[in-house]
Amino acid sequence: MTEVSSRVLAINPGSTSTKVGVFRRNVAHGSAECDWTQTIRHSDAELEHFRGWSALSQADFRAGVIRNALQQVGYPLDGFAAFAGRGGLLPPMECGTYEVNDEMVEELRAARRGEHASNLGAVLAVTFAREIGVRAYIVDPVTVDEWQPCARFSGLPQITRSPIGHALNIKAVARRFARDQQRSYAALRLIVIHLGSGITVSAHCGGRMIDQNTPEEGPFGPDRSGWLPVRELIKLCFSGRYNEKQLDRLVFGEGGLYAYLETRDLQEIEHRADAGDADATAVYDAMIYKIAKEAGAMGAVLEGRVDAVVLTGGMAHSERLVSRLRGYVEWIAPVTVYPGEDELLALAEGVFRVLDGEEEPKVFHPGHAERKGREVLVLGLE
């Protein structure tokens, strides 16, 4: 797999959209380059047909809209060397590029770890791949597990901490930083902070993500509550004011900035703060404060020896937020910023590493991936 013209289709299904991109390998630069990308929005009316059904019930519908989009721009399916899909809610597993097999598809159909649109990624990729006789892959799914053993203890034997987060973007950015520094990722000690609708603060050592906050932990974000005082949460659970689904929604979807300010829009909050809104200023500052606290915790995980703090995700586009956060954490290590997320590119790069022989594809075995006593949180992945 060396020709520049060889192409990979990357597919990233979200709750209300499907992102697709066509990528080719630029051998001269050793990188993947995007030829075309599109975010296909799905209306409430279209999705209403699938309400109450599994995420995978949308497979034919989403495959159809992808086909139409490709036809409109002139990309035939048989022009692709491979297909890549976003990894869904699978058992805890090591990072890397995995070939989609029947066991993986069955695991996603069973949805033992929950329903989410990301479960469609592997299924869509393998559907197209088998149609033309090539292979499909996922790369660094949300359940990547490289934690050190001590990170798993929660404080109660009934509850085991288990990783879930923005592994695809975080690992891609960590590798990108290593390339830019002309160093090996495995030789670096990094704190990588994904600043999106969910916030993941992670510690990297030896080429592994050895700890991170999970979606129910860490700083609050645009619509997620993060850490909560446990005894007060218990009281809220038994107050009679909320049922289980309402509480889930309260902390994953209606928490954080939204709970305090009734908006998830960071720019709007910054404008409100500039206009003298004291509440907007206080909440905005508190979010940055909590992100910095979590970064300090990851600095401790790395024993104070950190080569860089790397910021990424959509909120990293905000110069104001980055500047404030830099003031808190630059004492730990120099700060580098890669704003936004490019999960489609990360998917394509993972596949090209396999196709070019730089990396062996991993084989998914549910029994091997599962570890006794682990549970995976299934909320907050959009």
VMD Tcl script that draws the C-alpha trace (Angstrom):
set ca {
  {0.00 0.00 0.00}
  {2.22 2.81 -1.23}
  {0.45 4.61 -4.05}
  {-0.60 8.18 -3.38}
  {-3.89 7.47 -5.16}
  {-4.96 4.74 -2.69}
  {-7.85 6.05 -0.62}
  {-9.60 5.31 2.68}
  {-13.15 6.30 3.60}
  {-13.51 7.32 7.26}
  {-16.95 7.29 8.94}
  {-17.81 8.93 12.27}
  {-21.50 8.57 13.24}
  {-22.89 10.96 15.83}
  {-26.30 11.17 17.44}
  {-27.71 13.60 14.85}
  {-25.08 13.55 12.09}
  {-22.68 11.35 10.16}
  {-19.24 12.71 9.33}
  {-17.47 11.15 6.36}
  {-14.12 11.87 4.75}
  {-11.99 10.61 1.87}
  {-8.27 10.44 2.62}
  {-5.22 9.50 0.58}
  {-1.71 8.61 1.68}
  {0.92 11.19 0.80}
  {4.00 8.98 0.71}
  {6.37 11.91 0.21}
  {5.30 13.49 3.50}
  {4.38 10.29 5.34}
  {0.93 11.58 6.22}
  {-2.74 11.21 5.36}
  {-4.33 14.05 3.42}
  {-8.02 14.85 3.12}
  {-9.51 14.98 -0.37}
  {-13.09 15.59 0.75}
  {-15.16 15.67 3.91}
  {-18.80 16.28 4.71}
  {-21.00 16.37 7.79}
  {-24.40 14.91 6.91}
  {-27.09 16.24 9.25}
  {-30.06 14.05 10.14}
  {-33.33 15.81 10.88}
  {-35.59 15.01 13.82}
  {-38.17 13.74 11.33}
  {-35.66 11.28 9.82}
  {-34.52 9.99 13.19}
  {-38.05 9.76 14.59}
  {-38.49 6.50 12.65}
  {-35.81 4.87 14.82}
  {-36.84 6.23 18.20}
  {-36.99 3.45 20.76}
  {-34.93 1.08 18.61}
  {-31.24 0.21 18.83}
  {-28.60 2.46 17.28}
  {-27.86 -0.25 14.73}
  {-31.42 -0.04 13.42}
  {-30.18 3.06 11.58}
  {-27.47 1.17 9.67}
  {-29.30 0.91 6.33}
  {-30.49 4.52 6.54}
  {-27.02 5.87 7.31}
  {-25.38 3.67 4.67}
  {-27.83 5.07 2.13}
  {-27.05 8.70 2.90}
  {-23.31 7.98 2.75}
  {-23.72 6.33 -0.65}
  {-25.67 9.30 -1.93}
  {-23.05 11.75 -0.67}
  {-20.24 9.78 -2.33}
  {-22.13 9.53 -5.61}
  {-22.72 13.28 -5.67}
  {-18.98 13.99 -5.47}
  {-17.94 11.12 -7.72}
  {-16.29 8.59 -5.41}
  {-17.26 4.97 -6.31}
  {-17.04 2.45 -3.49}
  {-14.62 0.26 -5.41}
  {-12.09 3.11 -5.42}
  {-11.27 2.63 -1.72}
  {-8.47 0.49 -0.34}
  {-10.17 0.18 3.06}
  {-12.88 1.65 5.28}
  {-12.56 3.06 8.80}
  {-15.33 3.53 11.35}
  {-15.36 5.16 14.77}
  {-15.12 2.53 17.50}
  {-18.22 2.19 19.64}
  {-18.98 0.93 23.15}
  {-16.79 -2.17 23.16}
  {-15.09 -3.91 26.10}
  {-12.00 -2.22 27.54}
  {-9.18 -2.78 25.03}
  {-5.69 -1.62 24.15}
  {-5.19 1.25 21.76}
  {-4.47 0.53 18.13}
  {-6.12 -0.31 14.84}
  {-8.49 -3.28 14.91}
  {-9.87 -5.13 11.92}
  {-13.66 -5.34 12.13}
  {-14.69 -8.98 12.49}
  {-17.93 -10.84 13.17}
  {-17.24 -10.92 16.92}
  {-16.95 -7.13 17.04}
  {-20.16 -6.67 15.04}
  {-22.00 -9.07 17.35}
  {-20.69 -7.23 20.42}
  {-22.02 -3.96 19.03}
  {-25.36 -5.51 18.11}
  {-25.74 -6.85 21.65}
  {-24.96 -3.36 23.01}
  {-24.05 -4.81 26.40}
  {-22.29 -1.56 27.29}
  {-25.02 0.70 26.03}
  {-26.57 2.24 22.95}
  {-24.80 5.05 21.12}
  {-24.50 6.17 17.52}
  {-20.77 5.38 17.62}
  {-21.75 1.69 17.64}
  {-22.65 2.20 13.97}
  {-19.10 3.07 12.91}
  {-17.69 -0.44 12.61}
  {-20.93 -1.82 11.18}
  {-21.10 0.78 8.40}
  {-17.41 0.38 7.58}
  {-17.59 -3.42 7.31}
  {-20.80 -3.26 5.26}
  {-19.07 -1.20 2.57}
  {-15.80 -3.15 2.83}
  {-17.38 -6.56 2.31}
  {-19.34 -5.26 -0.65}
  {-16.11 -4.69 -2.59}
  {-13.87 -7.30 -0.94}
  {-11.57 -5.16 1.21}
  {-11.15 -4.75 4.97}
  {-12.68 -2.46 7.55}
  {-11.09 -1.12 10.71}
  {-11.71 0.87 13.86}
  {-9.00 2.94 15.56}
  {-8.55 3.78 19.27}
  {-12.17 3.30 20.40}
  {-13.66 5.25 23.30}
  {-12.97 2.31 25.64}
  {-9.18 2.28 25.11}
  {-7.70 0.88 28.32}
  {-4.02 1.50 29.08}
  {-4.46 2.38 32.73}
  {-1.99 1.40 35.41}
  {-3.54 -0.89 38.06}
  {-3.66 1.69 40.85}
  {-5.89 3.94 38.71}
  {-8.73 1.40 38.86}
  {-9.44 1.70 42.58}
  {-12.44 3.91 43.30}
  {-12.51 3.76 47.09}
  {-15.27 1.13 47.18}
  {-14.78 -2.50 46.13}
  {-18.30 -2.48 44.67}
  {-17.23 0.15 42.12}
  {-14.22 -0.15 39.83}
  {-13.01 2.84 37.82}
  {-12.94 2.03 34.12}
  {-11.70 4.17 31.22}
  {-13.88 5.83 28.67}
  {-13.13 9.06 26.87}
  {-11.89 10.84 23.77}
  {-9.11 8.33 23.07}
  {-9.18 8.69 19.28}
  {-8.41 12.41 19.25}
  {-6.22 12.35 22.35}
  {-3.94 9.58 21.07}
  {-3.75 11.17 17.60}
  {-2.76 14.54 19.08}
  {-0.17 12.92 21.34}
  {1.41 11.23 18.30}
  {1.23 14.48 16.35}
  {3.02 16.36 19.13}
  {5.72 13.68 19.21}
  {6.23 13.96 15.43}
  {6.42 17.75 15.64}
  {9.05 17.44 18.37}
  {10.89 14.76 16.38}
  {10.67 12.48 19.38}
  {9.13 9.12 20.10}
  {5.68 9.23 21.69}
  {6.83 6.40 23.96}
  {9.70 8.59 25.25}
  {7.43 11.49 26.26}
  {5.53 12.21 29.49}
  {2.47 14.26 28.53}
  {-0.73 15.72 29.92}
  {-3.24 15.87 27.05}
  {-6.48 17.77 27.66}
  {-9.44 17.34 25.30}
  {-11.71 20.38 25.63}
  {-14.98 19.47 23.93}
  {-18.58 18.95 24.96}
  {-16.92 16.52 27.33}
  {-13.55 17.23 28.92}
  {-10.93 14.49 29.25}
  {-7.66 15.23 31.07}
  {-5.18 12.40 30.55}
  {-1.67 11.35 31.60}
  {0.66 9.67 29.08}
  {3.84 7.74 29.81}
  {5.70 5.13 27.78}
  {3.33 5.58 24.85}
  {0.31 4.71 27.01}
  {-2.58 6.72 28.47}
  {-2.07 5.58 32.04}
  {-4.90 7.57 33.67}
  {-7.68 10.03 32.85}
  {-10.92 11.35 34.23}
  {-14.01 9.52 32.99}
  {-17.20 11.34 31.92}
  {-18.68 11.27 35.44}
  {-15.46 12.61 36.95}
  {-13.22 15.60 36.47}
  {-14.14 19.20 35.62}
  {-17.60 20.26 34.54}
  {-17.95 21.14 30.87}
  {-20.52 22.67 28.52}
  {-23.29 20.28 29.62}
  {-21.74 17.71 31.98}
  {-21.41 18.04 35.71}
  {-18.10 16.30 36.35}
  {-17.23 15.51 39.97}
  {-20.10 15.99 42.42}
  {-20.17 15.85 46.24}
  {-21.19 12.21 46.73}
  {-23.37 12.54 49.83}
  {-25.26 15.47 48.32}
  {-25.78 13.44 45.14}
  {-27.15 10.54 47.22}
  {-29.62 12.93 48.84}
  {-30.68 14.18 45.42}
  {-31.21 10.61 44.21}
  {-33.57 9.86 47.09}
  {-35.27 13.25 47.20}
  {-38.17 12.08 45.04}
  {-37.66 15.02 42.69}
  {-36.07 13.00 39.87}
  {-36.26 9.53 38.37}
  {-33.18 7.70 37.12}
  {-33.40 8.98 33.54}
  {-33.90 12.56 34.70}
  {-30.83 12.33 36.94}
  {-28.78 10.88 34.09}
  {-29.83 13.78 31.92}
  {-29.13 16.25 34.69}
  {-25.46 15.27 34.93}
  {-24.90 14.20 31.28}
  {-26.56 16.73 29.02}
  {-27.97 19.38 31.32}
  {-25.12 19.88 33.78}
  {-22.07 22.13 33.71}
  {-22.31 25.45 31.90}
  {-25.85 24.66 30.75}
  {-27.08 24.04 34.30}
  {-25.73 27.37 35.53}
  {-26.22 29.59 32.47}
  {-28.79 27.78 30.25}
  {-26.42 27.65 27.29}
  {-23.71 25.30 26.06}
  {-22.24 27.92 23.73}
  {-18.82 29.02 24.98}
  {-18.72 32.07 22.71}
  {-22.07 33.26 24.03}
  {-20.82 32.91 27.59}
  {-17.66 34.86 26.75}
  {-19.79 37.62 25.19}
  {-21.98 37.69 28.28}
  {-18.93 37.96 30.50}
  {-17.57 40.82 28.37}
  {-20.91 42.57 28.76}
  {-20.59 42.49 32.54}
  {-22.58 39.35 33.39}
  {-21.05 38.38 36.75}
  {-22.64 34.92 36.78}
  {-21.23 34.09 33.34}
  {-17.79 35.25 34.46}
  {-17.89 33.24 37.69}
  {-19.02 29.99 36.04}
  {-16.59 30.35 33.14}
  {-13.70 30.93 35.52}
  {-14.78 28.01 37.71}
  {-14.72 25.61 34.75}
  {-11.17 26.65 33.86}
  {-10.16 26.36 37.52}
  {-11.46 22.79 37.66}
  {-9.72 21.83 34.41}
  {-6.48 23.13 35.88}
  {-7.04 21.14 39.10}
  {-7.42 17.95 37.06}
  {-4.27 18.79 35.09}
  {-2.44 19.17 38.41}
  {-3.68 15.73 39.44}
  {-2.30 14.22 36.22}
  {0.97 16.02 36.89}
  {1.10 14.11 40.18}
  {0.33 10.85 38.35}
  {3.43 11.58 36.22}
  {5.45 12.29 39.39}
  {6.01 15.90 38.40}
  {8.08 14.98 35.35}
  {6.07 16.30 32.40}
  {7.43 17.22 28.96}
  {4.35 19.15 27.80}
  {0.73 19.99 28.45}
  {-1.17 19.60 25.17}
  {-4.58 21.23 24.67}
  {-7.01 20.05 21.99}
  {-10.74 19.90 21.25}
  {-13.28 22.48 20.11}
  {-12.97 24.81 23.11}
  {-9.22 25.08 22.46}
  {-10.16 27.49 19.64}
  {-10.93 30.05 22.37}
  {-7.85 32.22 22.88}
  {-9.37 33.51 26.08}
  {-9.85 30.05 27.59}
  {-6.41 28.88 26.45}
  {-4.74 31.97 27.88}
  {-6.45 31.55 31.26}
  {-5.70 27.84 31.40}
  {-2.09 28.42 30.35}
  {-1.70 30.73 33.34}
  {-2.75 27.91 35.66}
  {-0.75 25.02 34.19}
  {2.32 26.40 32.44}
  {4.33 25.84 35.64}
  {3.84 22.11 35.09}
  {5.33 22.09 31.58}
  {5.26 24.13 28.34}
  {1.80 24.31 26.76}
  {1.11 23.37 23.13}
  {-2.29 23.86 21.50}
  {-3.87 21.82 18.70}
  {-7.38 23.32 18.53}
  {-10.36 21.33 17.32}
  {-10.64 17.61 16.76}
  {-9.99 15.70 13.58}
  {-11.25 12.24 14.34}
  {-11.76 11.41 10.66}
  {-8.08 12.10 9.98}
  {-7.12 10.06 13.06}
  {-9.17 7.13 11.75}
  {-7.53 7.35 8.33}
  {-4.03 7.61 9.78}
  {-4.59 4.50 11.89}
  {-5.67 2.53 8.82}
  {-2.76 3.78 6.71}
  {-0.33 2.68 9.43}
  {-1.68 -0.84 8.93}
  {-1.88 -0.72 5.15}
  {1.68 0.62 4.95}
  {2.99 -2.11 7.23}
  {3.97 0.27 10.03}
  {1.61 -1.40 12.49}
  {0.04 -4.84 12.81}
  {-3.76 -4.78 13.03}
  {-5.12 -6.05 16.33}
  {-7.74 -8.80 16.48}
  {-10.84 -8.25 18.57}
  {-11.79 -11.06 20.99}
  {-14.55 -10.11 23.46}
  {-13.42 -12.69 26.01}
  {-9.83 -11.46 25.93}
  {-10.79 -7.80 26.19}
  {-13.17 -8.25 29.11}
  {-11.77 -8.16 32.63}
  {-13.60 -9.26 35.71}
  {-15.26 -6.52 37.69}
  {-15.17 -3.87 34.98}
  {-18.09 -1.79 33.86}
  {-18.04 0.91 31.19}
  {-19.98 4.12 31.51}
  {-22.15 4.62 28.44}
  {-22.98 8.30 28.65}
  {-21.58 11.52 27.29}
  {-19.82 10.43 24.09}
  {-21.17 12.87 21.48}
}
mol new
graphics top color blue
foreach p $ca { graphics top sphere $p radius 0.5 }
foreach p [lrange $ca 0 end-1] q [lrange $ca 1 end] { graphics top cylinder $p $q radius 0.2 }
display resetview
